[in-house]
Amino acid sequence: MKHALWSNETACNRIRAGRLVVLIGWAVVLLTAACGEDEPPETYIRQFRSMDQTVRTRAGNELIRYPADEVVPLLIEAADHELIRVRFEVMRMLGRFGDERGVPVLIRALGDPSPRVAAMAAASLTLLRAEEALPELLRYARDPSPEVRRYVIAALGPCHDSQTQPALSDSAHRQVMRALDDSRPEIRVAALESIREFGYRDAGAQLVDMAVDPSPDVRYVVVQALGELGAGGRESSYRRPPRDPIVQPSAALRDSLVTALLDRLRPDEYQSIRTRTIRALGEMQAEEAVPALEELEASGTADDQREARRALAEIR
């Protein structure tokens, strides 16, 4: 009996060993395949046809590993594909590659029948900061699609050049200023991001008024803008300089900026907005804010206390 049990155990061990050898063999095969030749980029572009967003996202992540010279011409060729999802992914990838050869395609796609494709084209032009796109972007600044309008407004600032295209730049500035009053919060946010590229020119008073905007998303971006404007263009380590320099505000405007920011320290404000406000006051080196910051350092939330200590160190 004991011999039979031993034989069974030995047989089981042999079976397990055999399975292990098979698994190791498959692992070697898979590893060899992974280390072999990459798939051609056309393979991943074809995957943009998939209805599964995960498949399309993975395909894009694979494509970005290839040289632009291999992929960008293929993307340009696929830009007029009959499937909306393919055109959408193509516009996205042209922005990710940041290759100027894609700019004419992106400009043309602003008129795509699909608002999603047109909006993505505008978003990619923003990444490319394509000045040659400004005339066409201005055509769509009042597009009936809120999605398209949002991304076009966001692109006007990065794509303007007040030196080489002063008249077009002024037109873009007017459109962005008008969009600061748009009824949709997402478009107001886009306008805030865009007006930064104009150095917040002529927008100081409007930014102060927007500090009490009903949308928390808008208020969050506004307090950041107030801090940058109040700092008078002092270089930031975490944001790219805007196209036009931010000039030092007048004493009266600076006082208004500080007052608007201090009002955002109220306890019923969102923590994220309070945190951004404290940082803005520190960036401005606003000595007027020291009493309020000291109070937060003593009795605010843990986040308030940490940020207040940092801001006070900047001011002092």
N, C-alpha and C positions, 0 to 999 in steps of 0.2 A: 504493500500500500504506500509506504513511504517512498519507494522507488518510482511508483506511478505519479505521485504528487511532484516529485522532483523533475520527472520528465515533462509534466505539464508546465511547470514553472519555467523550465529551460526553453520549451517551445514558445511560450509567451514572450520570453526575453528576446528570442530570435525574431519573432514577428515584430516586436517593438523596434529592434535594431534595423530590421529591414525597412520599416516605415521611415525611420530616421534617415536612412541612406537615401530613400526616395525623396524626402523633403529637402535634404541637403542638395540633391541633384537638381531639383526644381529651382532652388534658391540660386545655385550657380548659373543655371540657364537664364533666369530673370536678371541676375546681376550682369551677366555678359551682355544681354540685350540692352540693358540700361546704359552700359558703358560703350555700346557700339555706336554706329552712325545715328545721328539725330534724324528725325523725320524731316522731310523738306517743309518749308514754311507753308506751301500750298495746302498741306494736310490740315493745318490748324485754321487756315482761312476757310476751308470747306466746312469746318466744324461750326462756323458762325451761322450755318443754316439750321442748326439744331434748335428745337423748341425749348430745350432745357437751358436755363440761364447759367446754371453751374458749369455745363459743358462749354458754353461760350466764354465764360470768365476764365476758365482754365486754359482755353485755347489762346486767349489774349495774353495771359501770363507766360505761356510758352513762347509766343511770337516775340515778346519784348526782349527775349534773350538773343535773338538773331540780329546781325548787323542791319542797319537801316537800308543800306544799298540792296539787300536781298528782299526786304519786306515791303518797303514803301511803294515801289512800282507795282507790286501785286495788290496792295491796298487800293491804289489809285485805279487799277483795272477793275476792282470789285466795287467801286464807289457807286456804280449805277445798277447794282443788282436789283432784281425785281422784288426781293424780300426786304421788308422794312428792317427786320432784325439784323440782317447782314449789313445794310447801309449804316445802321446805328453803330454797330461794332466797329465798322471801318472808320467812321468819324471819331469814335473814341480812341482808336489806336493811332490815328494820325496825330491826335493831340499828345498821346503818350510818347510817341517817337520824337515829337518836336522838330520834325524835318520840314524845311521851308518848301520842299517840293509838294507838300500836301496842301499848302495855303490856297491855291486856285480851286482845288476840289472842295475845300471847306467853305470857301466863299460861295461857290455855286450851290452848295448844299443848304445854304440859308433859305433858299426857295424851295426846298424839298416839300412834297405834299404832306409828309408826316411831320407834325410838330415835334415829335421826339427826336427825329433825325436832325431837323433844323436847329433845335435847341442844343443838341450835342455838338453840332458843327460850331455854334457860337461859343460853347464852353471850350472847345479845343482851340479856337482862334484866340481866346483869352490866354490860354497857356502859352501860345506862340507869340503873343503880344504883336500880332500882325498888323502893321500900320496900313498896308495896302487894302485891308479889309474894311477900313472905316467908312468909305462911301456906301458900301453895300449894307453894312451894319445899320447905318442911319436910316436906310429904307425900311428896316424892320423894327425900328425903335417903338413903333405904335402897333405892332402886329396884333391882330385880334386874339391870338393864342397867348394866354398868360405865361405859359411855359416858355414859348419862344421869346416873348418880351422880356421875361426875367433874365434869361441868359444873354440876350442882346444888350440889355442895359448894363449888365455886369462886364460885358466885353468892351463897351465904349471907352471906359477909362484906360484900361491897359493897351488898347489899340490906337489911342490918339497920340499925336505928336504936335505940340504947340509951336515947335520951331519950323518944321517943314510943311505943316498943313494947318496954319493958324485959323483959317476960316472954317474948315471942317472940324477942327478941335473946338472952336467956339460953339458950333452947332451941337457937337456931342455933349459939351458941358451943359448947354441949355436943356437937352433931353434928360440928362442925369438929374439936374436940379428939379425938373418937373416930376421925375419919378420918385423923388424923396417924399412927395405928397400922395403917392399912389394909394389906392384903397386896399391893395393886397400887401400884407406884411412881407411876403417873400420878395416882392419887387422893391419894397423900401430897403430891405437888407441888401439886395443887389445894387441899388443906387448908392448906398453907404459905402459898399466896397469899391464902387467905381469912382465916387467923388474923391476918394483918397488919392487916386492916381492924378487928380488935378490939384493936389496939395490942399484939398478942402477949400479951394478958392471960392469966396463969396458965400460959403455955406455955414459960417460960424453961428449966426443967430438961429438958423434953422436947426442945426444940431442941438443947440441948447433946448429949443422947443421939443425936439424929439426925445429928450431924456425922459419924458413922461409918456412916451408912446404906450398904447395899451398892449402891444405885443412884447412879451419878454425877449423874444429873439431879436427884435429891433433894439430894445433897450441895451441888450448885451453888446451889440456892435457899436451902438452910439457911445457908450461910456468909454470904449476903447478909442473911438475917434476923438472924443473930447480930450482924453489924455494925450494923444499924439499931437493934436492941434495946440494944446496948452504947453506941451514941451517944446514947441517952436521948431520942430524938425530935428530935434536931437536924435542921433542915429540909434536905431533899435537893433538889438542883437538877434531878434527872432522874426523880424519882418523885412522883406525886401524894400528898399527905398522906392517911393512912388516916382512916376515919370516926371511930374512937376514937383519942385521942392515945397515943403511945408514951411511957411514963413512965420516968424514970431507974431503972435496976435497982439493987438493993442491992449493996453492996461485994462480998459473997460471990458473988452471981450474976455480977457483972461479971468477977470473977476466973475463974470457970468458963467464961465466954464467951471470954475471951482465951486460956485454956489450950486450949479446943477449936479455936480458930482457928489457934493456933501449930502444933497437931498436923497441920493440913491443909497446912502448908508443906513437908511431906515430899517428897523428890524423886520418889517413885513415884506421887504424885498427878497427876491430869490438869492440864495447864498452865492450862486455862480456870478450873479451880477454885482453883488456886494464885493466879492473877491476881485473881480475885474476893475471895480471902481477904486478900491484901495490901491491896487497896482497903478492905476492911472494917476492918482494923486501923488504917489511916490515918484513916478516918471516925471511929473510936472515939478517936483520938488516944492510942493505947495505948503509953505509954512503956515498958511491960514488953517490948514487941515489938522495941524498937530493936536489940538485939544480933542477933536473927535476921534482921531486915531489912537490917542492915549486911552481914551475911554473904551474903545474896542479892544485894545491890548489888555486892559484890566478886566473887562467883564463881557466881552463878546464870545461868540462861539470859538471852538478850537481853530477853525479856519480863519476867522476874523483875527484872532490873537496872533497867529503865525504871520499872516499877511501884513498886519499893522506893524509888527516888529520890523519887517523888511522895509516897509514904506518909510517908517520913522528913521531907519538907518540911512536911507537914501536922502531924506530931507536934511538930516543933521550933518 
